[in-house]
Amino acid sequence: MSDVLDDQAFDVLFREARTQNIWREEPISDDRIRALYDLMKWGPTSANCFPMRTIFVASEEEKARLATMVMEGNDEKVKAASAVAIIGYDLEFYEMIPTLFPHQPEAREWFAHDKDVAFTTAFRNGTLQGAYLMIAARGLGLDCGPMSGFDNAAVDEAYFAGTSVKSNFLCALGTGDPAGLFPRSPRPDFDEVCQIL
């Protein structure tokens, strides 16, 4: 794995990518959503546990319903985006371990008998997978607008009722309108937040 992406790719994925606030009316096809999943699924998780569960809300009716569960200011972002991914994590992800980690199927037991370990693993790895989804989306030419300002309990009841899945965050997807961007916020320098020991 010695290949290095060129600067243009890094610009698309990181340096020039922005969190979008206003969306253009450009639909995302089901095929493109599936292509997004087919990229992000390769990101690593602990013991290949793959706890992320995602609902892609794309219809006008469902976006309007989801918009009632977010903070004021996020409602218009939800309704205007081409789709909104509800990124969740499955607290019983370990049921798939024998399939996903076939060389050590007994790894299921690492998590199945300890709810705290299962929660920490599901939340941490599900969050990582949400980040993989955003990077994959950018690589496919989509803009992202991640949001944490929403009513988790309401979203869980509406979209994950009767399951072991809990919502983590939302991510609006589509083609952003640069008119809605704020000036780029600064990031700390390496020495302010990192050490090499």
C-alpha positions as CSV (number, residue, x, y, z in Angstrom):
1,M,0.0,0.0,0.0
2,S,2.7,2.5,-1.0
3,D,0.6,4.6,-3.3
4,V,0.0,8.2,-2.2
5,L,-3.0,10.2,-3.3
6,D,-2.2,13.4,-5.1
7,D,-2.9,16.9,-3.7
8,Q,-6.2,17.2,-5.6
9,A,-7.5,14.2,-3.9
10,F,-6.5,15.5,-0.4
11,D,-8.2,18.8,-1.3
12,V,-11.4,17.0,-2.1
13,L,-11.4,14.8,1.0
14,F,-10.0,17.3,3.5
15,R,-8.5,20.7,2.7
16,E,-11.2,22.1,0.5
17,A,-14.1,20.1,1.8
18,R,-16.6,22.1,3.9
19,T,-19.6,21.4,6.1
20,Q,-22.6,22.6,4.1
21,N,-25.5,24.6,5.3
22,I,-27.5,25.3,2.1
23,W,-28.3,22.6,-0.5
24,R,-29.0,22.7,-4.2
25,E,-32.0,20.7,-5.5
26,E,-30.0,17.8,-7.0
27,P,-31.3,14.3,-6.1
28,I,-29.1,11.4,-5.2
29,S,-29.9,8.1,-7.0
30,D,-30.3,4.9,-5.0
31,D,-27.3,3.6,-7.0
32,R,-25.1,6.4,-5.8
33,I,-26.2,5.7,-2.2
34,R,-25.3,2.1,-2.6
35,A,-21.9,3.1,-4.2
36,L,-21.3,5.2,-1.1
37,Y,-22.0,2.2,1.2
38,D,-19.8,0.0,-1.0
39,L,-16.8,2.3,-0.4
40,M,-17.3,3.1,3.3
41,K,-17.8,-0.5,4.3
42,W,-14.1,-1.2,3.9
43,G,-13.0,1.1,6.8
44,P,-11.6,-0.8,9.7
45,T,-13.5,-1.6,12.9
46,S,-12.5,-3.6,16.0
47,A,-12.7,-7.3,15.2
48,N,-14.5,-6.2,12.0
49,C,-17.5,-5.7,14.3
50,F,-19.3,-3.3,11.9
51,P,-21.9,-1.8,14.4
52,M,-23.0,1.1,12.1
53,R,-26.6,0.9,10.9
54,T,-27.8,3.6,8.6
55,I,-31.1,4.8,7.3
56,F,-30.9,7.1,4.2
57,V,-33.8,9.5,4.4
58,A,-34.4,10.7,0.8
59,S,-38.1,11.2,0.2
60,E,-39.7,14.6,0.8
61,E,-42.2,13.0,3.2
62,E,-39.5,11.4,5.3
63,K,-37.3,14.4,5.3
64,A,-40.2,16.5,6.5
65,R,-40.8,14.0,9.3
66,L,-37.2,13.9,10.3
67,A,-37.0,17.7,10.3
68,T,-39.5,17.8,13.2
69,M,-36.9,16.0,15.4
70,V,-34.0,18.4,14.9
71,M,-33.0,21.7,16.5
72,E,-34.3,24.9,15.0
73,G,-31.9,25.8,12.2
74,N,-31.2,22.2,11.3
75,D,-34.8,21.6,10.1
76,E,-34.2,23.5,6.8
77,K,-30.9,21.7,6.3
78,V,-32.7,18.4,6.6
79,K,-35.6,19.3,4.3
80,A,-33.3,20.8,1.6
81,A,-30.6,18.1,1.5
82,S,-30.8,15.5,-1.2
83,A,-30.7,12.8,1.5
84,V,-29.9,12.6,5.2
85,A,-28.1,9.6,6.6
86,I,-29.2,8.6,10.1
87,I,-26.0,7.1,11.5
88,G,-26.8,4.6,14.2
89,Y,-25.0,1.9,16.1
90,D,-26.3,-1.5,17.0
91,L,-25.8,-2.5,20.6
92,E,-26.1,-6.1,19.6
93,F,-23.6,-5.9,16.7
94,Y,-21.9,-9.0,18.2
95,E,-24.5,-11.2,16.7
96,M,-22.8,-10.8,13.3
97,I,-19.3,-11.4,14.6
98,P,-19.3,-15.2,13.7
99,T,-20.0,-14.1,10.1
100,L,-17.8,-11.0,10.0
101,F,-14.9,-12.4,11.9
102,P,-14.9,-16.0,10.8
103,H,-11.4,-16.9,11.8
104,Q,-12.3,-16.3,15.4
105,P,-16.1,-16.6,15.8
106,E,-15.8,-16.9,19.5
107,A,-15.0,-13.2,19.6
108,R,-18.8,-12.7,19.9
109,E,-18.4,-13.5,23.6
110,W,-15.9,-10.6,24.1
111,F,-18.9,-8.3,23.8
112,A,-22.1,-10.4,24.4
113,H,-21.7,-10.7,28.1
114,D,-20.6,-7.2,29.0
115,K,-23.0,-4.4,28.1
116,D,-20.5,-1.7,28.9
117,V,-17.9,-3.2,26.6
118,A,-20.6,-3.7,23.9
119,F,-21.7,-0.1,24.2
120,T,-18.2,1.4,24.1
121,T,-17.3,-0.8,21.1
122,A,-20.5,0.0,19.2
123,F,-20.4,3.7,19.8
124,R,-16.7,4.1,19.1
125,N,-16.7,2.0,15.9
126,G,-20.0,3.3,14.7
127,T,-18.7,6.8,15.0
128,L,-15.6,5.8,13.0
129,Q,-17.9,4.3,10.4
130,G,-19.8,7.6,10.2
131,A,-16.6,9.4,9.4
132,Y,-15.7,6.8,6.7
133,L,-19.1,7.5,5.2
134,M,-18.4,11.2,5.0
135,I,-15.0,10.6,3.4
136,A,-16.5,8.2,0.9
137,A,-19.3,10.7,0.1
138,R,-16.7,13.4,-0.6
139,G,-14.7,11.0,-2.8
140,L,-17.9,10.4,-4.8
141,G,-18.5,14.1,-5.3
142,L,-21.1,14.6,-2.6
143,D,-21.0,17.3,0.0
144,C,-21.7,16.6,3.7
145,G,-23.4,18.4,6.5
146,P,-23.0,16.4,9.8
147,M,-25.4,17.3,12.6
148,S,-25.7,16.4,16.2
149,G,-28.5,18.8,17.1
150,F,-31.5,16.5,17.2
151,D,-33.7,14.6,19.6
152,N,-32.1,11.1,19.8
153,A,-35.0,9.6,21.6
154,A,-37.5,10.8,19.0
155,V,-35.3,9.6,16.1
156,D,-34.8,6.2,17.8
157,E,-38.6,5.8,18.3
158,A,-39.4,6.9,14.8
159,Y,-36.7,4.9,12.9
160,F,-35.2,2.2,15.2
161,A,-38.1,1.2,17.4
162,G,-38.1,-2.5,18.4
163,T,-34.4,-2.8,17.5
164,S,-31.1,-2.7,19.4
165,V,-30.0,0.3,17.3
166,K,-29.5,3.8,18.7
167,S,-28.9,7.0,16.7
168,N,-25.5,8.7,16.8
169,F,-25.6,11.6,14.4
170,L,-27.2,12.8,11.2
171,C,-25.3,13.6,8.0
172,A,-27.0,15.6,5.2
173,L,-25.8,14.7,1.8
174,G,-26.0,16.3,-1.6
175,T,-24.6,19.3,-3.5
176,G,-23.9,22.2,-1.3
177,D,-24.4,25.8,-2.2
178,P,-21.2,27.8,-1.5
179,A,-23.4,30.8,-0.6
180,G,-24.2,29.1,2.7
181,L,-20.6,28.7,3.8
182,F,-19.0,30.6,6.7
183,P,-15.4,31.6,6.6
184,R,-13.2,28.6,7.2
185,S,-12.6,28.2,10.9
186,P,-9.0,27.8,12.1
187,R,-7.5,24.5,13.3
188,P,-4.8,24.1,16.0
189,D,-1.2,23.7,15.0
190,F,0.4,20.3,15.6
191,D,2.3,21.3,18.7
192,E,-0.8,22.6,20.3
193,V,-2.6,19.3,20.4
194,C,0.0,16.6,19.6
195,Q,3.1,15.0,21.0
196,I,5.7,12.6,19.5
197,L,7.2,10.5,22.3
